[in-house]
Amino acid sequence: MKFALVFPKSTFLSDPLVWQPLGLMYLSAQLTNLGHETFFFDLNFDEMPNDGDFDQMWVSATSPQLGESRRIGNIVRDWKITKTVLGGAGAWANPESHKDLGYSLVVGGEADNPHTVQRIIEIANHSHNLSITVPISKDLSWVLPPDRRWSTKYKSYMTHDGKTYRMTSLFTSRGCPMECAFCESGRHGIIWDRLTRYEPLEIVENQIAECAQLGFTGLAYYDDIFILNRKRTTEILKMHRKYDMVFRCFLRSDILCKHGGFEYLKELRDGGLIEIFVGVESASNKIKENIHKGTTIEQDTLVLGWCKELGIACKMSFILGLPGESLETMEETRQWILKYRPERVQVDRLIPFMGTPLTDHPEEYDLTYEHQPDEEWFFKGRMDLGTKSFVSTSNLSVEEIDTYWRNLNDELISEGITT
């Protein structure tokens, strides 16, 4: 069979051609291994196929792409020949909003297990406007390296110590044991579960080797916590040295402090680490406790200091308007940023995604919604200082949060410490 793998437009991104959609590439690997032909279409630069061009068309979309998923659904609703499947994080996190969009089949869950792939093919051939949820596998022993035939269409660069590296993205694990209340991916979210599953190390090396062969010189890991298993991470660092790769990753300050602190970070630096992204969220430990973050601002401060000592770029993100937020806690965050000055800072307002504890159990948190959270708000302009949010706390109105956010972003821009 011939399959079209389609990624919708990313209307919420300033540059949608930075990171490739790895979910479709994992699916392509399994489909190809089962003897099928796969063809890739990113609608940011490709035209969508027509009815009859392929046996099946599989679309994978994130939550902020719901508008584009709906647009495609309206096109394919009356197709007579090609069967259509919609999956990805959006359908998984919020199945209700993805029903009745016009696809033959909507799939929630981990779709790239070979048995699941075969099941989706068979169900899609005989369905119309059907939704199913598929299970999460207990391990990743079956995983195949993603099909990176199309990776070179995407361009991302990082500069470090005067050298420029061409970056590409990859995963080596799935899942997160943490319980951040705003996250779809942690132990209380709908994506994955509390179990962290790891790709076999030979699959990881296969990925790194192929990335090097394609001309990439840097790796951007999208694992929720790349450093979670130090022994395993040490083996991956050896692969970086073998293939002369630098890398960046997400990092939790509590995990780093628990598993070796400065010495672990130095080991990561010596294994190619040039940049980390730390979700600080708030400089107030009380706000961190309210969202079950699990880190402290003291740990974040240590990590930032170590990064400066070791020459690692440290990007930190913050969220205003979390449960319990007040003018005093927002000012704590502002003062911390201006005092410690991470190399780059990203400050956003709270966007409560569907499928997270904040939206599933709002009665447990100090939040009031002016209207129900939805994916559409996200791509009205996340960084547009003219947009109005819709979440308030018992201490702050929407207008007060929005005003503080706009003023803080203006100040950080003038200070040169914002992205």
C-alpha positions in Angstrom: 0.0 0.0 0.0 1.0 3.6 -0.5 0.8 6.0 2.4 0.9 9.8 2.5 2.2 11.1 5.8 1.0 14.6 6.3 2.0 17.3 8.9 -0.4 20.3 9.0 0.7 23.9 8.9 2.1 25.3 12.1 0.4 28.6 12.1 1.5 29.4 15.7 5.2 29.3 14.9 7.3 32.2 13.6 9.4 29.6 11.7 7.7 26.2 11.2 10.7 24.6 9.4 13.0 24.3 12.3 12.3 20.8 13.8 10.9 17.9 11.8 7.8 16.0 12.9 9.4 12.9 14.4 6.1 11.2 15.1 5.5 10.7 11.4 9.0 9.6 10.8 8.6 6.9 13.5 5.4 5.8 11.8 7.2 5.8 8.4 9.9 3.4 9.7 7.3 0.9 10.9 5.2 1.2 7.7 8.3 0.7 5.5 9.3 -2.3 7.6 5.9 -3.8 7.0 6.5 -3.5 3.3 4.5 -0.3 2.5 5.6 2.8 0.6 5.6 6.1 2.4 5.6 9.7 1.1 6.0 12.7 3.3 4.1 16.1 3.1 4.7 19.0 5.4 1.9 21.5 4.5 4.2 24.4 5.5 5.9 23.9 2.2 4.1 21.0 0.3 0.7 20.8 -1.3 -1.7 18.2 0.2 -2.4 15.1 -1.8 -5.7 14.6 -3.6 -8.2 11.8 -3.2 -7.0 8.7 -4.9 -3.3 9.6 -4.9 -2.7 7.2 -2.0 -4.4 4.3 -0.4 -4.3 6.0 3.0 -3.3 9.4 4.3 -2.2 9.7 7.9 -2.1 13.2 9.5 -0.3 13.8 12.8 -1.0 17.0 14.6 -0.3 18.7 17.9 -2.9 20.5 20.0 -2.2 24.0 18.6 -2.7 22.6 15.1 -6.4 21.9 15.7 -7.6 24.6 13.4 -5.5 23.1 10.6 -6.6 19.6 11.4 -10.2 20.8 11.1 -9.5 22.5 7.8 -8.0 19.3 6.4 -10.9 17.3 7.8 -13.3 19.5 5.8 -11.4 18.7 2.6 -11.2 14.9 3.1 -14.7 14.5 4.5 -16.2 13.5 1.2 -13.2 11.6 -0.2 -14.2 8.3 -1.9 -10.9 6.5 -2.4 -8.2 7.4 0.0 -8.9 6.5 3.7 -7.7 9.2 6.1 -6.4 8.9 9.7 -5.8 11.7 12.2 -3.5 11.1 15.2 -0.7 12.8 17.2 -0.6 14.6 20.5 -3.7 16.7 19.8 -6.1 13.9 19.3 -4.5 12.0 22.2 -4.7 14.9 24.7 -8.2 16.0 23.8 -10.2 13.3 22.0 -13.5 15.1 22.3 -12.4 18.1 20.2 -11.1 15.9 17.5 -14.2 13.8 16.9 -16.4 14.4 13.9 -13.7 16.3 12.0 -14.3 14.3 8.7 -11.5 11.7 8.9 -12.1 8.0 8.4 -10.4 7.3 11.7 -9.1 9.3 14.7 -6.5 7.6 16.8 -5.4 8.6 20.3 -2.4 6.9 22.0 1.0 5.6 21.0 0.5 4.7 17.3 3.9 3.5 16.1 4.0 0.1 17.7 4.0 -2.4 14.8 1.0 -4.2 16.0 -0.9 -0.9 16.4 0.2 0.2 12.9 -1.3 -2.9 11.4 -4.5 -2.5 13.4 -4.9 1.1 12.3 -4.5 0.2 8.7 -7.2 -2.5 8.9 -9.7 -0.4 10.9 -9.2 2.7 8.6 -9.9 0.5 5.5 -13.4 -0.2 6.8 -14.4 2.9 8.9 -15.8 6.4 8.5 -15.8 9.0 11.3 -14.6 6.5 13.9 -12.4 7.2 17.0 -10.2 4.7 18.9 -7.7 4.8 21.7 -4.7 2.5 21.4 -2.6 1.4 24.4 0.9 2.4 25.5 3.4 -0.3 25.2 5.2 -1.4 28.4 8.7 -1.0 26.8 10.3 0.3 23.6 12.1 -2.9 22.6 10.1 -2.8 19.3 11.0 0.7 18.3 12.7 1.5 15.0 14.9 4.6 14.3 12.7 7.3 12.7 12.8 7.5 8.9 14.9 10.6 8.4 14.8 10.8 4.6 13.2 14.2 4.9 15.2 15.7 7.8 17.4 17.9 5.7 14.5 20.0 4.7 14.5 21.4 8.2 17.1 23.9 9.3 18.1 24.9 12.8 21.4 26.3 13.9 23.2 27.0 17.2 26.3 29.0 17.8 28.7 28.2 20.6 32.3 29.4 21.2 32.3 31.0 17.8 31.3 27.8 16.0 28.0 27.2 14.3 26.3 23.8 14.4 23.5 22.5 12.3 21.0 20.9 14.7 18.4 18.1 14.3 16.0 16.7 16.9 15.6 13.3 18.4 14.0 11.3 21.2 15.7 8.5 23.2 12.9 8.0 25.8 9.2 8.5 26.4 7.4 9.4 29.5 8.0 11.5 32.7 7.7 10.5 36.3 7.1 14.0 37.5 3.7 15.6 38.3 3.6 19.2 37.1 0.0 20.2 37.1 0.2 22.1 33.8 1.8 19.3 31.8 0.2 16.8 29.4 3.2 14.5 29.7 3.8 13.8 33.4 2.4 11.2 35.7 -1.0 13.0 35.9 -1.2 14.0 32.3 -2.9 12.2 29.5 0.2 11.8 27.3 2.4 8.8 28.2 2.3 7.9 31.9 4.5 8.0 34.9 6.7 5.2 33.5 9.7 6.4 31.6 10.6 4.0 28.8 13.9 4.0 27.0 14.9 3.2 23.5 17.5 0.5 23.2 21.0 2.1 23.1 21.7 0.5 19.8 18.7 2.4 18.4 20.0 5.6 19.9 23.4 5.1 18.3 21.8 4.3 15.0 20.0 7.6 15.2 23.1 9.6 16.1 25.2 7.9 13.4 22.5 8.7 10.8 22.2 12.3 11.9 26.0 12.6 11.4 25.8 11.0 8.0 23.2 13.5 6.9 25.5 16.4 7.8 24.1 17.4 11.2 26.7 18.4 13.8 24.4 19.0 16.7 21.5 17.2 18.4 18.5 18.6 20.2 17.0 16.1 22.6 13.3 16.3 23.2 13.2 13.7 26.0 11.2 15.1 29.0 14.2 14.5 31.2 17.2 13.5 29.2 19.5 13.2 32.2 17.1 11.1 34.3 19.2 7.9 34.2 22.8 8.9 34.6 24.4 5.5 33.8 22.5 5.4 30.5 23.1 9.0 29.7 26.9 8.4 30.2 26.7 5.8 27.4 25.1 8.3 25.1 27.8 10.9 25.9 30.3 8.4 24.6 28.4 8.3 21.3 28.5 12.1 21.0 32.3 11.9 21.3 32.5 9.1 18.8 30.5 11.0 16.2 31.7 14.5 17.1 28.3 15.8 18.2 27.3 18.7 20.5 23.8 18.7 22.0 21.2 20.6 23.9 18.4 19.1 26.2 15.7 19.9 28.6 16.9 19.7 32.2 15.3 19.6 35.7 17.4 21.2 38.4 16.2 18.7 41.0 17.3 15.7 39.0 20.7 17.2 38.3 21.3 18.1 41.9 20.1 14.6 43.0 22.4 12.7 40.5 25.7 14.5 41.0 25.2 18.3 40.7 28.2 20.2 39.3 30.1 17.0 38.5 27.3 15.5 36.5 26.8 18.8 34.6 30.6 18.9 33.9 30.3 15.3 32.6 27.5 16.4 30.3 29.5 19.4 29.1 32.5 17.2 28.4 30.1 14.9 26.4 29.0 17.8 24.1 26.4 19.7 26.1 26.3 23.4 24.9 22.8 24.5 26.0 20.1 23.5 28.4 16.4 24.5 28.8 15.2 24.7 32.3 11.5 25.2 33.2 11.8 27.3 36.3 8.1 28.4 36.1 8.3 30.8 39.1 10.9 32.1 41.6 8.4 31.6 44.4 8.7 28.2 46.0 5.1 28.5 47.1 3.9 28.7 43.5 6.1 25.8 42.6 4.5 23.8 45.4 1.0 24.7 44.1 1.7 23.2 40.7 3.7 20.2 42.1 6.8 21.3 40.2 9.2 19.4 42.5 12.0 21.8 42.1 13.1 24.8 44.2 14.4 28.2 43.2 17.5 27.5 45.2 18.2 24.5 43.0 17.5 26.5 39.8 20.0 29.2 41.1 22.7 26.6 41.6 22.2 25.2 38.1 22.4 28.6 36.5 25.6 29.4 38.4 27.2 26.1 37.4 26.2 26.7 33.7 28.0 30.1 33.8 31.1 28.5 35.3 31.1 25.7 32.7 30.3 27.8 29.7 26.9 26.2 29.0 24.2 28.4 27.6 21.2 28.3 30.0 17.7 29.2 28.8 15.0 29.4 31.5 11.3 29.7 31.1 8.7 31.2 33.5 4.9 31.2 33.6 2.8 34.0 35.0 -0.7 33.4 36.3 -0.1 30.0 37.9 -2.4 28.9 40.8 -1.9 31.2 43.8 -0.1 33.9 41.8 -0.1 37.4 43.2 1.6 40.7 42.4 4.2 39.7 45.1 5.1 36.3 43.6 5.3 37.8 40.1 7.7 40.4 41.5 9.7 37.6 43.0 10.1 36.2 39.6 11.0 39.5 38.0 13.6 40.3 40.7 15.2 36.9 40.4 15.6 37.2 36.7 17.1 40.6 36.9 19.5 39.5 39.7 20.8 36.2 38.3 20.3 37.0 34.5 20.1 33.7 32.7 21.6 33.9 29.2 18.1 33.7 27.7 14.7 34.0 29.3 11.2 33.1 28.1 8.2 34.5 30.1 4.7 33.3 29.1 1.2 33.5 30.6 -0.5 30.3 31.7 -2.1 28.4 28.8 -4.0 25.6 30.5 -4.0 22.8 27.9 -6.7 20.1 27.8 -5.7 16.8 29.3 -3.7 18.4 32.2 -4.6 18.4 35.9 -5.3 22.2 35.7 -8.1 21.7 33.2 -9.3 18.2 34.3 -9.5 19.2 38.0 -9.8 23.0 38.2 -11.6 22.7 41.6 -8.2 21.7 43.1 -6.4 24.8 42.0 -6.7 28.6 42.5 -7.7 29.4 39.0 -10.7 30.9 37.3 -11.4 30.6 33.6 -13.3 33.3 31.7 -14.0 30.7 29.1 -13.2 27.0 28.6 -9.5 26.4 27.7 -9.1 25.4 24.1 -6.2 24.8 21.6 -7.3 27.7 19.4 -6.1 30.4 21.9 -2.6 29.2 21.6 -2.0 30.2 18.0 -3.8 33.5 18.2 -0.3 34.8 19.0 1.5 33.4 22.0 4.2 36.1 21.8 1.8 38.8 20.6 1.8 41.4 23.3 -1.7 42.6 22.2 -3.4 39.3 23.0 -5.7 38.9 26.1 -5.5 35.7 28.2 -8.4 34.2 30.1 -7.1 32.8 33.4 -7.2 34.6 36.7 -6.3 33.8 40.3 -8.0 34.8 43.6 -5.3 37.5 43.9 -5.1 38.7 40.3 -7.5 39.5 37.4 -6.7 38.6 33.8 -6.0 42.3 33.1 -3.5 42.5 36.0 -1.6 39.4 34.8 -1.6 40.5 31.2 -0.4 44.0 32.1 2.4 42.7 34.3 3.4 40.2 31.6 3.6 42.8 28.9 5.6 45.2 31.1 8.0 42.5 32.1 8.6 41.4 28.6 9.3 45.0 27.5 11.8 45.3 30.4 13.6 42.0 29.6 13.9 43.0 25.9 15.4 46.3 27.0 17.8 44.3 29.3 18.7 42.0 26.4 17.9 38.8 28.3 14.8 37.5 26.5 14.3 35.4 23.5 
